[in-house]
Amino acid sequence: MKRIVFLNSCPVWGGGEKWTFTTAKILNEDPEFDIFIATGRETELFRRAKEAGIKTKEIEVKSGITVLNPIKVKVFVDFLKRNKIDIMFLNMSQDLKFGGITGKLAGLERIIYRRGLAVPIKDRFYNKFLFNKCLTNVIANSIAVKKSLLKNTSSWFKKGKIDIIYNGVDLEIIKSELDQNNSNLRNEFNIDAEEILISKIGRLTEQKGHKYLFEALSIVKNDYDKFTVLIVGKGDSEKELKTMVSKYNLENHIIFTGFRSDIYNILNQSDFLVHTALWEGCPNTILEAMAVGTPIVASNIPSVEEILINEDVGYLAKNKNPKDIASKMIKMIKNANRNQLSFNARKLIEKQFTTDIMVNNIKKIL
């Protein structure tokens, strides 16, 4: 039996936390593995792990300098040794530092860093030590992420250590959740039946590119004004974004929903999803929309281009280009054959992006 701990110190719920929980839950159901999740007690990840019957370890890794705290290091090393942990997965950069060092001190068989953003690693002495002396494997969740990993490190990091394993979606869970939760969003938010319902899902941060969407919507409404956009998520940019809504006179077209747990229901009732992130790894929201059968308009960042390979499954707009984003949204609104896009996207998910495929690929490196 392999004993595995997933270290994820992110205080909020996002794509990395969904990956951690999903992967840990599936492996926990396999008798060949004994699973722990190490995270903050007040996090959504901790709550879901407890609810799913996954063993937990409370830990606070608040920054990269946590590894300089000898007491925290000793406590976690003792935990790893006491529970005879064989393998540790690391999520954030601070987890890389803390988990890389503690895992090395505990003599773990494998220390695996899962990288989920296409942002280059800094060429620093501590990264050279961590990547070459501590990590045994790196998982990149797209080709774009692998390329970004090697951008500043190719002279000293072996690319053979990197495995590309795309995120996966659990089609059975999606079906189950849709069966259990199909509340009518149009009634909840008082949206007319003839209006196009568009969703934008993600943290309210600069990375997610909301400002380009809002500028695009100011163009769209001059051509077609019967639409409502649900802005789903929370984040530090909320106040700034609401100011932009007023600036572009979009108050009658945009609803901020805050955090929602019924993402599949939102996607299922949306006419299409718009995704304007400036960078991503392998965006779960796009995969989930495709699995549900919701058409997509997305900015053409490299990782998204790996998924929306042609206009048979979705429309790509130029990144950071409100005019082109608006053009593709209008094209989607006027497309009478959106159902065919939905069908094609679902088939692509079944072929390449399920949790079964993802976890089977992960097992190959354990």
C-alpha positions, -999 to +999 in steps of 0.1 A: +000+000+000+012+035-009+007+062+016+002+096+000-003+131+013-016+160-007-002+193+006-023+223-005-021+255+015-044+277-007-069+294+016-096+296-011-113+271-034-101+271-070-089+248-098-059+235-079-080+227-049-106+209-070-078+189-086-064+180-052-098+169-038-108+150-069-076+131-072-073+124-035-109+112-034-105+088-063-072+074-050-087+071-015-113+047-029-085+024-042-073-001-016-038+002-029-036+038-015-039+054+019-046+092+015-042+123+036-049+159+027-028+186+045-044+220+044-058+248+066-086+239+090-109+268+078-106+260+041-132+245+018-108+218+009-105+207+045-143+207+049-148+186+017-120+162+027-136+156+061-170+151+045-156+126+020-139+106+048-104+115+037-078+117+065-067+153+071-037+171+086-042+207+097-013+229+086-008+266+079+018+274+052+012+311+047+042+320+026+075+307+012+093+316+045+072+291+065+099+266+057+123+288+078+102+280+109+120+251+126+091+241+147+066+238+118+092+219+098+099+195+126+061+189+133+054+182+096+085+160+092+074+140+123+039+137+108+054+123+075+076+098+094+049+088+119+024+080+091+050+064+069+042+086+040+057+074+007+046+101-017+037+138-014+019+160-039+026+198-038+003+225-051+014+261-046+049+276-048+049+279-010+040+242-008+069+235-031+093+251-007+078+238+025+069+203+012+101+199-009+123+205+022+102+185+047+097+157+022+134+155+016+141+155+054+116+127+059+131+106+031+100+103+010+101+080-020+085+105-043+079+143-041+056+155-069+049+191-078+018+196-097+020+229-117-013+244-129-004+278-143+015+287-175+037+311-157+075+307-159+095+295-129+121+320-117+158+311-122+167+313-086+192+292-065+164+279-043+144+267-073+175+249-086+178+231-053+142+223-050+137+210-085+170+191-088+175+179-052+140+175-038+115+169-065+113+135-082+085+144-106+066+174-119+031+173-134+022+200-159-015+201-168-009+213-203+018+216-230+017+254-223+025+248-186+054+225-195+069+251-219+066+278-192+083+255-167+113+251-190+115+288-202+139+298-174+151+264-163+160+244-194+197+248-187+195+231-153+163+211-151+157+178-169+126+180-190+123+142-186+110+148-150+079+166-164+048+146-173+019+163-190-014+151-174-045+171-183-072+178-158-102+155-160-139+159-152-161+132-135-190+127-158-209+106-133-206+133-106-218+160-130-249+139-139-256+132-103-253+169-093-275+180-121-301+155-111-301+168-076-298+205-083-317+220-112-331+251-096-342+277-122-317+305-124-339+327-146-365+327-118-338+332-091-323+362-109-355+375-127-341+369-162-366+370-190-369+338-210-360+355-243-327+368-230-294+351-238-279+338-205-241+339-204-219+328-176-184+339-166-170+317-138-138+323-118-122+343-091-125+381-094-089+387-100-068+404-127-058+369-141-094+361-151-096+391-175-130+404-165-121+439-177-117+427-213-151+410-210-168+441-198-154+462-225-165+436-250-200+436-236-202+473-241-197+466-278-220+436-279-250+456-265-248+479-295-256+449-317-277+428-294-290+439-260-311+410-248-286+393-227-276+388-190-241+377-178-237+359-145-204+368-129-198+338-107-170+340-080-154+362-054-121+380-052-101+411-044-111+429-077-149+429-070-152+466-061-131+476-091-151+454-114-184+468-102-171+503-109-163+492-145-199+479-149-211+514-141-185+529-164-198+509-194-235+512-184-239+475-180-259+475-148-289+459-166-269+432-181-245+419-154-253+401-121-226+394-095-236+361-079-207+357-054-194+322-047-217+294-059-215+257-054-239+248-082-215+254-110-228+225-132-263+238-128-252+273-139-233+260-169-262+237-178-287+266-179-263+291-196-266+296-234-228+298-234-197+303-213-173+331-218-137+327-206-113+356-209-084+346-185-050+360-194-032+328-185-042+294-173-030+258-169-058+235-180-090+254-171-115+233-153-143+256-161-139+251-198-137+213-194-168+213-172-187+235-197-179+210-224-189+181-203-222+197-195-228+206-231-224+244-229-208+262-259-178+283-252-162+316-263-127+319-249-095+340-253-069+321-273-043+317-246-020+286-254-035+262-228-071+269-241-060+264-277-050+229-267-086+221-258-107+242-282-088+229-311-112+242-338-146+259-342-164+226-341-161+227-302-160+265-295-149+299-306-115+315-298-110+352-296-078+372-296-065+375-260-070+409-244-089+421-275-124+433-265-134+439-301-126+403-311-142+389-280-173+409-287-173+396-323-171+360-312-198+365-286-221+380-312-213+351-335-222+326-308-254+345-300-265+344-336-255+307-341-286+287-345-266+255-344-251+258-309-264+223-300-239+208-325-210+226-307-223+211-274-224+176-289-189+179-303-174+193-271-190+165-250-175+138-273-140+154-269-143+153-231-153+116-232-123+109-254-095+129-237-105+147-205-122+124-179-110+118-143-105+081-152-079+091-178-063+117-155-060+094-125-047+064-146-020+087-159-011+098-124-009+062-112+018+055-138+043+078-120+035+067-084 
